[in-house]
Amino acid sequence: MPSRQPTSLPQQPAYRLGTAPFYSPLRYPGGKRKLANFMALVLRANDLLDAEYVEVYAGGAGVALSLLFGDYVRRVHINDIDPGVHAFWVSARDHTAELCQLIRGARIDRGEWERQREIQGNSNAGVVELGFSTFYLNRTNRSGIITGGLIGGRDQASIWKMNARFQKDDLIRRIQRIGRWRSRIAVHRLDGAEFLETVAPRMVHRSLLYLDPPYYVKGQEMLYANYYGPEDHARISRLVSKLRRPWVVSYDDTPEIRELYRGYRAVTYGISYSANSRYAGREVAFFSEGLVVPPVPDPTRLTVADVERLSVRMGSRPRLRLGGTLST
Ligand SMILES: C[S@@+](CC[C@H](N)C(=O)[O-])C[C@H]1O[C@@H](n2cnc3c(N)ncnc32)[C@H](O)[C@@H]1O
């Protein structure tokens, strides 16, 4: 584990507001896309550029896709316990053309929405059927929440209609890109704790694990189908503290979480949740011992140019540039 700290970083780099682009086809309240460039800087600062990057609670996996497409890591692991989310990632990676064809031909209306909802409860649904249903509901429901209700309401009387987030051409392009990089994407469907106990210890040593568990407070309001109680969060913190690979954990900033990760370095930042309201919350990220934490004032506001510039100052090696592998 490198112990060197970057020396001459400027206190206030000249940030532009732009952050990582939207690469994920899925919408997530509190999605971490805005941390992607910071995570790239963490990888560079720790000489982890040919590492594997692991998202244990992947959701939309915006950070993973950004790091992969930017060639910052060799391989990404996308883990999510939700069967629908898992089916979506498998479909996007392995059945790209079929999924895109379903999207191209999809009717965006109430009848189709009802049909896609029924598929969620059908235990005989095939992987592409379930993956497409999850994608469809994620793009047509409020805040992307599967049980969140239709954008614009059932009568579609609002200015925003259910097609407001369903730009087919753009979404198909995002999915085709995932298909092209399939040889460098691993998909898992394990409970986070089980992943930490069984898969994490067998990962290559040069791996960075990122955990974005269900929120401590918001999680209890059932934002997602799966949520954690206080004892689950405590168990995760115990497992994380035993990891033999570098890690980053992010959470809503609460005293209980601060207590669980006491002793680890913490960085706070603002993030906007579009679930229920457009309220911006404070989050906190914790870092494993020995990991160099780039000292930037706001980790959500770095641009790729900032990453390159700060990396040069840190004496980090250039990116991999392995490129995507066309496989379908
Ligand atoms: C906070 S979201 C992650 C958002 C993600 N970081 C992003 O940027 O899109 C939480 C995700 O964790 C998944 N999840 C919830 N409980 C889980 C568990 N016990 N194990 C693995 N995944 C879980 C949910 O299905 C959801 O997709």
The ligand as an SDF file (V2000), in Angstrom:
LIG
                    3D

 27 29  0  0  0  0  0  0  0  0999 V2000
  -27.6830    3.7270   -2.8310 C   0  0  0  0  0  0  0  0  0  0  0  0
  -28.0240    2.6750   -4.2170 S   0  0  0  0  0  0  0  0  0  0  0  0
  -26.4870    2.7050   -5.0170 C   0  0  0  0  0  0  0  0  0  0  0  0
  -26.4380    3.8060   -6.0140 C   0  0  0  0  0  0  0  0  0  0  0  0
  -25.1900    3.7620   -6.8490 C   0  0  0  0  0  0  0  0  0  0  0  0
  -24.0190    4.0650   -6.0610 N   0  0  0  0  0  0  0  0  0  0  0  0
  -25.3030    4.6870   -8.0120 C   0  0  0  0  0  0  0  0  0  0  0  0
  -24.5010    5.6100   -8.1630 O   0  0  0  0  0  0  0  0  0  0  0  0
  -26.2330    4.4940   -8.8160 O   0  0  0  0  0  0  0  0  0  0  0  0
  -28.1310    1.1720   -3.4600 C   0  0  0  0  0  0  0  0  0  0  0  0
  -28.1750   -0.0870   -4.3560 C   0  0  0  0  0  0  0  0  0  0  0  0
  -27.8260   -1.1270   -3.4870 O   0  0  0  0  0  0  0  0  0  0  0  0
  -28.6140   -2.2510   -3.7410 C   0  0  0  0  0  0  0  0  0  0  0  0
  -28.7000   -3.0110   -2.4940 N   0  0  0  0  0  0  0  0  0  0  0  0
  -29.5230   -2.7850   -1.4370 C   0  0  0  0  0  0  0  0  0  0  0  0
  -29.2920   -3.6670   -0.4520 N   0  0  0  0  0  0  0  0  0  0  0  0
  -28.2880   -4.4700   -0.8950 C   0  0  0  0  0  0  0  0  0  0  0  0
  -27.5860   -5.5580   -0.3230 C   0  0  0  0  0  0  0  0  0  0  0  0
  -27.8890   -6.0220    0.8810 N   0  0  0  0  0  0  0  0  0  0  0  0
  -26.5900   -6.1170   -1.0470 N   0  0  0  0  0  0  0  0  0  0  0  0
  -26.2730   -5.6800   -2.2810 C   0  0  0  0  0  0  0  0  0  0  0  0
  -26.9200   -4.6600   -2.8810 N   0  0  0  0  0  0  0  0  0  0  0  0
  -27.9010   -4.0470   -2.1930 C   0  0  0  0  0  0  0  0  0  0  0  0
  -29.9540   -1.7300   -4.1930 C   0  0  0  0  0  0  0  0  0  0  0  0
  -30.6190   -2.6880   -4.9920 O   0  0  0  0  0  0  0  0  0  0  0  0
  -29.5500   -0.4570   -4.9300 C   0  0  0  0  0  0  0  0  0  0  0  0
  -29.4630   -0.7170   -6.3150 O   0  0  0  0  0  0  0  0  0  0  0  0
  1  2  1  0
  2  3  1  0
  2 10  1  0
  3  4  1  0
  4  5  1  0
  5  6  1  0
  5  7  1  0
  7  8  2  0
  7  9  1  0
 10 11  1  0
 11 12  1  0
 11 26  1  0
 12 13  1  0
 13 14  1  0
 13 24  1  0
 14 15  1  0
 14 23  1  0
 15 16  2  0
 16 17  1  0
 17 18  1  0
 17 23  2  0
 18 19  1  0
 18 20  2  0
 20 21  1  0
 21 22  2  0
 22 23  1  0
 24 25  1  0
 24 26  1  0
 26 27  1  0
M  CHG  2   2   1   9  -1
M  END
$$$$
